[in-house]
Amino acid sequence: MRDDGAMPARKPKKSPPRVRFGKNIFSQRTKRRLTQEKLAEKTGLSVRYVQSIEAGEYLPSLPTLARLKSALRCDWNELFGGCDRV
């Protein structure tokens, strides 16, 4: 996956761990009272990519995960909690 905030040409199928991860991102974002637009701005991602992550369509690369973690001021467990259970 490209790390410039652009989405790949084809949308992958959703998987339960990606959907759970997306819910975790949504939860942390709303807990911090951030809009998708504000989170996108803080991380340098596109709003559409943030929406796709929250929808469970994509799991970001490690550098993007680190930017999300930093912008959301949370730990790895808060981002990945429940992702290992299918």
C-alpha positions, 0 to 999 in steps of 0.5 A: 500500500502506498504511504502517501495517503492515496488509496490503491486502485482496487478495494480489498474485501473487508475482514473481521480484524480490519473492521474491528481496527476501524471501529477502534480508530473511530472510537479513539477519534470520537473520544478525542472529539476529532472529525475525520477531516481533523484526523486526516489533517493531523496525519497527512492522510486524505479524508477518504482514506481515513473513512476507508480505514474506519470502514474496515476496508484497509489496514494502514502501513506501519508508518501510517499506523504510527502517525494515527497512534500519535495523532490519537494519543493512544497506545497500541492496545487501544488501536488493536484491541480485539483485532485478533479475535475473529 
